[in-house]
Amino acid sequence: MKIKYLSGLLMFIFILFTCFQVTAKGTDMLQERIYLQTDKQVYLSGELVWLKLITTDTDGKPSFLSKIAYVELLDGSESRVQIKLDINNGVGEGWIALPAILPTGYYRVVAYTRYMKNEGTGVFFNKDIAVINTFNNEEKPENSKSVTTSLSAPQLQKMNNTISLATDNAVYSRRGAAKIILDNLPDNIHTLSVSVAGKDLLPIADGKSLTEWRSSIKSVGNKIFENKYLPEYEGHIISGKLVNIETGQTEHERYVVPFMSYIGDKIHFFSGHIDDNGIVSFYTRHTNGVKEIATTLQNVSGKRYRIDIESPFSTQHGDKPKRQSLPLDSAYKEQLLDRSVGLQVLYAYMNNYLNQFEYEYPYFSSRPQNSYSLDEYTRFVTMHEVITEFVNQVRISRTQGKSYISLYREDMGFSTGNTLVLIDGVPILDHGIALKYNPLLVKQLDIYYDKYVFGGQIFDGILSFYTYNLNYPDLEMDESCQFFDYEGTQICRQFYMPDYDNESKQESRLPDFRHTLYWAPHIPTNGSRSLSVPFYTSDLQGEYTVKVEGLTTDGKVVEAMSVFKVE
């Protein structure tokens, strides 16, 4: 018998191991920390903030525990932006699109994993960034004492004490070819990032470099973990509450099995778990992007329930005041004007290039053994007739007043009717609903005859119906089935970097006002001690900062910084 397992064996083994650790070791629990790097420190409202994450233990060594990170942009204790990022081999990357209406001020970027929430917000990563709104005429630069951000030679040398960093020239022309040269790299690099961005206009008091963060990693010492949040070892854990529809109270019910599925033309189905407090957990994978999800229940309890999905983000960020004011010196006026115009031109002319995304492989990779395009067959007025007349190896039976759809396999004969039925991804546990559905709304029917295991629940095959617009029109479900728009992990965005490798490109009249010239959150070194990184400058003149940050497999920091000019 062929059974396909699509979720969670490793997860359940890991959970058991983790629970054993809690009981047996107490204070010896594995602890996790996270570092977040940005491409620069000072931004304009409407810009992209490029992010890179590293997860470690409390000794600063790479950690591979969590697969999901949470990042928030805070205005005091109020969250302005929330994103979820995938972590692969202890490294994650992403971006924050700063709202164009974001007021000028200092903001706090917070990063953490689900597992870190067991220790409280004190172990979350925090750093400040400055945001300047050049679209608001009321926020004009004032005449005040100028603040310099220049680094002295000793400071530069201090940051360069690990590796050798240089550019092939100190001054470049606009749209010129440039090269970053790295030497004396350790041969055991775990991750290495390079950013090239315009020099920050003002200093950030709590900007946190990798070295500063590494020296301040906190351990809980003898404090026992709360042990409320399991690590997201395989993928994103979507949580909610089992709610009694009549009382509105959260309850535990042993005779209820929760299910969740993504709406669309790809099968994305999960079986969940309910703990003693009525908390529902779905252990998911490959859930990036904003999608509609449906939740439903297999319920023989005699009570009416629904699942209310909850936010995975932390609800406690302390009672910190609103953003600190950011007084702007009049000396910055011309630079800010250039950057503001450049930002608007960049989005006007390069918007297609700035919105290039990379999509991951599908969660469900099996192909249907049979697929029917219903427009190629005689149309019948009932789904019962459609299945009976031309769908092979499918039988409809009726037991105790309920209809069941069974699939036939040569090694097993017809199944008992425990078939997973989906309409545009919506789980139809009552097969009678699918049989009453209007077949004229259905474009395609896919059939999978194998047995499938979703989170411990076994199904004797899958029937998946797809409508023309994948929006399940006229589908009537009871109140136990709920629909949500859910934002999963962030889709990987490509960093836009044009090349000017010939004269025609250099003389192109298409403007290039990139302020961040280069961003590579993870450059493989393959054990090499030297590295050369090419890039091109833009049309923006001024000073630029090259910053390199990395971590070795044994937890040592790799960090360096250099500057150059574009004239």
C-alpha positions in Angstrom: 0.0 0.0 0.0 1.4 3.4 -1.0 0.9 6.2 1.5 2.2 9.7 1.1 3.0 11.6 4.2 2.8 15.4 3.8 3.3 16.8 7.2 5.0 16.7 10.5 6.7 13.4 11.5 10.0 15.2 12.2 8.0 18.0 13.9 6.3 15.6 16.3 9.6 13.8 17.1 11.1 17.2 17.8 8.2 18.3 20.0 8.5 15.1 22.1 12.3 15.7 22.4 11.7 19.3 23.4 9.1 18.4 26.0 11.5 15.8 27.5 14.1 18.5 27.7 11.8 20.8 29.6 10.9 18.1 32.1 14.3 16.6 32.6 16.6 19.6 32.3 14.5 22.6 33.4 17.0 25.4 33.1 19.2 23.7 30.5 16.7 24.5 27.7 18.2 25.5 24.4 18.0 29.3 24.0 17.8 31.1 20.8 18.8 34.7 19.8 18.5 36.7 16.6 20.4 39.5 14.9 19.0 41.8 12.3 21.0 43.8 9.8 19.6 46.6 7.6 21.1 48.0 4.4 21.5 51.4 6.1 20.2 53.4 9.1 18.4 56.5 7.7 15.5 56.1 5.3 12.9 58.2 3.5 9.2 57.4 3.9 8.3 55.2 1.0 11.7 53.5 0.7 12.5 49.8 1.1 14.4 48.6 4.1 16.4 45.5 3.2 16.8 43.0 6.0 19.1 40.1 6.9 18.6 37.8 9.9 21.0 35.5 11.7 19.8 33.1 14.4 22.3 31.9 17.1 22.4 30.4 20.5 23.4 32.4 23.6 27.1 31.7 22.8 26.7 33.5 19.5 27.1 30.3 17.5 24.7 29.6 14.5 21.4 28.1 15.5 19.2 26.0 13.1 16.2 25.7 15.4 13.6 28.1 14.0 12.5 28.3 10.4 10.4 31.5 10.9 11.2 35.0 12.2 9.0 37.9 13.1 10.0 41.5 12.4 8.0 44.6 13.5 8.5 48.3 12.9 7.5 49.9 16.1 6.4 53.5 16.8 6.8 53.4 20.6 4.8 50.2 21.5 2.6 50.5 18.4 3.4 48.3 15.5 3.4 50.1 12.1 4.6 47.1 10.0 4.6 43.4 10.7 6.2 40.7 8.6 7.1 37.0 8.8 10.4 35.8 7.2 11.6 32.3 6.3 14.8 31.2 7.9 17.0 28.7 6.1 20.1 27.2 7.8 20.0 30.0 10.4 19.8 32.8 7.9 16.8 34.8 6.7 16.3 37.8 4.4 13.5 40.2 3.5 12.3 43.7 3.3 10.0 46.3 4.8 8.2 48.7 2.6 8.0 51.9 4.6 4.6 53.6 4.2 4.8 56.9 2.3 2.7 58.5 5.1 5.1 57.5 7.9 6.0 60.6 9.9 9.5 61.7 10.5 11.2 60.2 13.6 13.2 57.4 15.1 11.6 54.0 14.9 12.4 50.7 16.5 12.9 47.5 14.5 12.2 44.4 16.6 13.0 40.8 15.6 12.3 37.5 17.3 11.3 33.9 16.8 8.2 32.2 18.2 10.4 30.2 20.5 12.0 33.3 22.0 8.6 34.5 23.2 9.0 31.9 26.0 11.7 34.2 27.6 9.8 37.5 27.1 10.5 40.6 25.1 13.8 41.3 27.0 15.6 38.9 24.7 14.1 40.2 21.4 16.5 42.0 19.0 16.0 45.8 19.0 17.6 48.5 16.8 16.7 52.0 15.9 16.3 53.5 12.4 15.6 57.0 11.4 12.8 57.8 8.9 12.4 61.2 7.2 9.1 62.1 5.5 10.0 64.4 2.6 6.4 64.4 1.3 5.1 66.3 4.3 5.7 70.0 3.8 5.3 70.6 7.6 8.5 68.6 8.3 11.1 70.9 6.9 14.8 71.0 7.9 15.4 73.6 10.6 18.4 75.8 11.3 20.2 74.1 14.1 23.6 72.9 15.1 24.9 70.4 12.5 25.5 66.9 13.6 28.4 65.1 12.0 28.5 61.4 11.3 32.1 61.2 10.0 34.1 58.3 11.3 37.7 59.0 12.4 40.5 56.9 11.1 40.9 55.0 14.5 37.1 54.1 14.4 37.4 52.8 10.9 40.4 50.8 11.8 38.6 49.4 14.8 35.8 48.1 12.6 38.3 46.7 10.1 40.1 44.6 12.7 38.8 41.3 11.4 39.2 41.3 7.7 40.7 43.5 5.0 38.1 45.6 3.1 38.8 48.0 0.2 37.3 49.3 -3.0 39.4 49.3 -6.2 39.1 53.2 -6.3 38.3 55.9 -3.8 36.3 58.0 -6.3 34.0 56.8 -9.0 32.0 58.4 -11.8 28.3 58.1 -12.1 27.3 54.7 -13.5 30.8 53.6 -13.0 32.0 50.0 -12.5 33.2 49.4 -8.9 34.7 46.5 -7.1 34.8 45.5 -3.4 37.9 43.5 -2.5 37.8 41.3 0.7 40.9 39.6 2.0 41.8 37.6 5.0 38.4 36.0 5.3 38.0 33.1 7.7 37.7 29.8 6.0 34.7 28.8 8.1 32.2 31.5 7.2 28.6 30.6 8.1 27.1 33.7 6.4 28.4 36.9 4.9 26.6 40.0 3.8 27.6 43.1 1.8 25.7 46.4 1.6 26.6 49.6 -0.3 24.5 52.6 0.5 24.6 56.4 0.6 26.2 57.6 3.8 23.7 58.2 6.6 22.9 61.8 7.3 22.9 61.5 11.0 24.0 59.1 13.7 21.7 56.5 15.2 22.2 56.0 19.0 21.0 52.4 19.0 21.9 51.2 15.6 23.5 48.0 16.8 26.3 46.5 14.8 26.9 42.8 14.8 29.8 43.2 17.2 27.7 45.3 19.6 24.9 42.8 19.5 27.3 39.8 19.9 28.6 41.2 23.2 25.2 41.9 24.6 23.5 38.5 24.1 21.3 37.7 27.1 20.8 34.4 28.8 17.9 33.7 31.1 20.3 32.1 33.6 18.3 30.1 36.2 14.9 31.3 34.9 12.6 28.5 33.8 11.1 28.9 30.4 7.4 29.6 30.1 7.2 26.7 27.7 4.1 28.0 26.0 5.5 28.4 22.5 7.0 25.5 20.5 9.8 26.3 18.1 8.8 26.5 14.4 11.2 23.8 13.5 9.6 22.8 10.1 7.6 25.9 9.2 5.1 28.5 10.3 2.7 27.4 13.1 -0.7 29.0 12.5 -2.6 29.1 15.8 -6.1 29.9 16.8 -8.8 29.0 19.4 -11.5 26.5 19.4 -14.6 28.6 20.1 -18.0 27.3 21.2 -20.4 29.1 18.9 -23.2 29.2 21.4 -21.2 30.5 24.4 -18.3 32.3 22.6 -15.9 30.6 25.0 -12.7 28.8 24.2 -13.0 25.1 25.0 -11.1 21.9 24.7 -13.0 19.1 22.9 -11.6 15.7 22.3 -14.1 14.8 19.6 -13.1 17.6 17.3 -10.4 17.5 14.6 -9.5 20.8 13.1 -8.6 21.3 9.4 -7.2 24.3 7.5 -6.7 24.8 3.7 -5.5 27.5 1.4 -7.9 28.6 -1.3 -6.6 28.4 -4.9 -5.5 26.0 -7.6 -2.8 24.3 -5.5 -3.6 21.8 -2.7 -2.5 23.3 0.6 -4.3 21.3 3.3 -3.4 20.8 7.0 -4.7 18.8 9.9 -4.3 20.6 13.3 -3.9 19.8 16.9 -6.0 21.0 19.9 -4.3 21.3 23.3 -6.0 21.1 26.8 -6.6 24.9 26.7 -8.5 24.8 23.4 -5.6 26.3 21.4 -5.5 25.0 17.9 -2.2 24.7 16.1 -1.5 23.9 12.4 2.0 22.9 11.5 2.4 24.3 8.0 5.1 24.7 5.3 5.5 26.7 2.2 2.9 29.3 3.2 4.3 32.5 1.7 2.4 35.5 0.4 -1.1 36.8 1.3 -3.7 34.1 0.7 -7.2 33.2 1.7 -7.6 30.3 4.1 -10.5 28.2 5.2 -10.8 26.5 8.5 -13.3 23.7 9.3 -13.9 20.9 11.8 -14.6 17.2 11.8 -17.0 17.3 14.8 -18.9 14.4 16.4 -19.2 16.1 19.8 -22.8 17.3 19.4 -21.7 20.9 20.1 -21.1 23.7 17.5 -17.6 25.0 17.2 -15.5 27.3 15.0 -11.8 28.1 14.8 -10.7 31.7 15.3 -7.2 32.3 13.9 -4.9 34.5 16.0 -2.0 36.8 15.2 1.4 35.1 15.9 3.1 38.5 16.7 4.0 39.5 20.2 1.4 41.5 22.0 3.8 43.0 24.5 6.5 45.5 23.5 6.6 47.6 26.7 5.1 51.0 27.5 7.6 52.9 25.4 6.9 56.5 24.3 5.9 57.3 20.8 8.7 57.8 18.2 11.4 60.3 19.2 11.5 63.5 17.2 14.2 63.9 14.6 15.4 67.5 14.2 16.6 68.1 10.7 19.4 70.4 10.0 19.1 72.8 7.1 22.5 71.5 5.9 20.7 68.3 4.9 18.1 70.1 2.7 19.8 69.7 -0.6 20.7 66.0 0.0 17.2 65.2 1.1 15.7 66.9 -1.9 17.9 64.9 -4.2 17.0 61.7 -2.5 13.3 62.5 -2.4 13.2 63.3 -6.1 15.4 60.3 -6.8 13.0 58.0 -4.9 10.0 59.3 -6.8 11.8 58.9 -10.2 12.9 55.4 -9.2 9.4 54.3 -8.6 8.1 56.1 -11.7 10.6 54.6 -14.2 11.8 51.4 -12.5 8.7 50.1 -10.8 8.6 46.9 -12.8 12.3 46.1 -11.9 11.7 46.9 -8.2 8.8 44.4 -8.0 10.5 41.2 -9.1 9.7 38.3 -6.8 10.9 34.7 -6.5 8.3 32.1 -5.7 9.1 28.8 -4.0 8.2 25.3 -4.9 4.6 24.1 -4.1 3.8 22.3 -0.9 1.9 19.5 -2.6 4.0 18.0 -5.4 1.9 15.0 -6.3 0.2 14.9 -9.7 -3.4 13.7 -10.2 -3.8 10.3 -11.7 -6.9 11.5 -13.5 -7.9 15.0 -14.5 -11.2 16.0 -16.2 -11.8 19.2 -18.0 -15.6 19.3 -17.7 -16.1 21.5 -20.7 -14.9 18.6 -22.9 -17.8 16.4 -21.7 -21.6 16.5 -21.9 -22.8 18.8 -19.2 -25.2 17.3 -16.6 -27.3 19.3 -14.2 -26.2 17.5 -11.0 -22.7 16.6 -9.7 -24.0 13.1 -8.9 -24.7 12.6 -12.6 -21.3 14.0 -13.7 -19.4 11.6 -11.4 -21.6 8.6 -12.2 -21.5 9.1 -16.0 -17.9 9.7 -16.9 -15.6 9.8 -13.8 -13.7 6.5 -13.6 -13.0 4.6 -10.4 -15.3 6.7 -8.3 -18.4 5.5 -6.5 -21.1 7.3 -4.6 -22.7 5.5 -1.7 -25.2 6.4 1.1 -25.1 5.2 4.7 -27.3 6.3 7.5 -28.7 9.2 5.5 -25.2 10.6 4.5 -23.5 10.5 1.1 -19.9 9.3 0.7 -17.6 9.5 -2.3 -15.2 6.5 -2.5 -12.2 5.9 -4.8 -11.2 2.6 -6.3 -7.7 1.2 -6.3 -6.7 -2.2 -7.7 -4.8 -3.2 -4.5 -7.6 -2.2 -2.1 -10.9 -2.1 -4.1 -13.2 0.8 -3.2 -12.3 2.8 -0.1 -14.6 3.3 2.8 -15.5 6.8 1.8 -12.8 8.7 3.8 -12.0 10.8 0.7 -10.7 14.3 1.0 -12.9 16.5 -1.1 -11.9 20.1 -2.0 -13.7 22.8 -3.9 -11.1 25.5 -4.8 -9.2 24.3 -1.8 -12.2 24.5 0.7 -12.4 21.2 2.6 -15.8 19.6 2.1 -16.1 17.1 4.9 -19.8 16.5 4.2 -19.6 14.9 0.7 -23.3 15.7 0.2 -22.4 19.4 -0.1 -20.1 18.6 -3.0 -22.7 16.4 -4.7 -25.3 19.2 -4.5 -22.8 21.8 -5.9 -23.7 23.2 -9.3 -21.5 21.3 -11.9 -21.8 24.2 -14.4 -19.6 26.3 -12.1 -16.8 23.7 -12.1 -14.1 23.8 -14.7 -11.9 20.9 -13.7 -11.8 17.8 -11.5 -8.5 16.3 -10.4 -8.4 12.8 -8.7 -5.6 11.4 -6.6 -6.1 7.7 -5.7 -3.3 7.2 -3.2 -3.7 7.4 0.5 -2.4 10.6 2.0 -1.6 11.6 5.6 -2.0 15.2 6.6 -0.8 15.8 10.2 -1.8 12.3 11.4 -5.2 12.2 9.5 -5.3 9.5 6.8 -7.5 10.1 3.7 -8.3 7.5 1.0 -7.5 9.7 -1.9 -8.4 13.3 -3.0 -11.1 14.7 -5.2 -10.3 18.4 -6.0 -12.8 20.5 -7.9 -11.8 23.8 -9.4 -14.2 26.5 -10.5 -13.5 29.0 -13.3 -12.3 31.9 -11.1 -11.2 29.8 -8.1 -13.6 31.7 -5.8 -16.0 28.8 -4.8 -19.1 30.7 -6.1 -22.5 29.8 -4.4 -20.8 27.3 -2.0 -22.9 27.1 1.1 -21.0 26.0 4.2 -22.2 26.0 7.8 -20.9 28.4 10.5 -18.1 26.0 11.6 -16.3 26.8 8.3 -14.6 30.2 8.4 -12.6 32.1 5.8 -9.7 34.5 6.5 -7.2 36.5 4.5 -3.9 35.5 6.0 -0.4 36.9 5.4 2.1 34.1 5.4 5.9 34.4 5.2 7.3 37.1 2.9 7.9 36.3 -0.8 11.6 36.7 -1.7 12.1 40.0 -3.5 15.0 40.5 -6.0 17.3 43.4 -5.3 17.3 45.6 -8.4 20.9 46.4 -9.6 21.4 47.5 -13.3 24.7 47.0 -15.0 26.4 49.5 -17.2 28.8 47.3 -19.1 28.6 49.2 -22.4 28.5 52.8 -23.6 24.9 52.7 -24.7 23.8 51.7 -21.2 26.0 54.4 -19.6 24.5 57.0 -21.9 20.9 55.9 -21.5 18.5 58.7 -20.6 16.6 56.5 -18.2 17.4 57.9 -14.8 19.0 55.8 -12.0 18.7 57.3 -8.6 19.4 54.3 -6.4 20.6 55.2 -2.9 21.4 51.6 -2.0 23.7 50.5 -4.7 24.3 46.9 -3.6 22.7 44.5 -1.2 23.7 40.8 -0.9 22.4 39.3 2.4 24.2 36.0 1.9 27.3 35.6 -0.2 28.7 32.1 -0.3 32.5 32.1 0.2 33.0 28.3 -0.2 36.0 28.5 2.2 37.8 31.1 0.1 40.0 33.6 1.9 39.5 36.3 -0.7 36.4 37.7 -2.4 35.7 40.2 -5.2 32.3 41.8 -5.4 31.5 44.0 -8.5 28.7 46.5 -8.7 27.8 49.8 -10.5 27.2 53.3 -9.1 24.1 55.3 -9.9 23.4 58.9 -10.8 23.4 60.0 -7.2 26.6 61.8 -6.2 28.0 61.8 -2.7 29.7 59.6 -0.2 28.8 55.9 0.1 29.4 53.3 2.8 30.4 49.7 2.2 29.6 47.5 5.1 30.4 43.8 5.5 29.0 41.7 8.3 29.2 38.0 8.8 29.5 35.1 11.3 31.7 32.0 11.4 30.5 28.5 12.2 32.1 28.9 15.6 30.4 32.2 16.4 33.1 34.7 15.6 32.1 38.1 14.1 33.3 39.2 10.7 32.8 42.9 10.3 34.3 45.8 8.3 33.4 49.1 6.8 34.8 51.4 4.1 33.8 54.6 2.3 34.1 56.0 -1.3 32.7 58.9 -3.3 30.7 59.2 -6.5 31.3 62.5 -8.4 
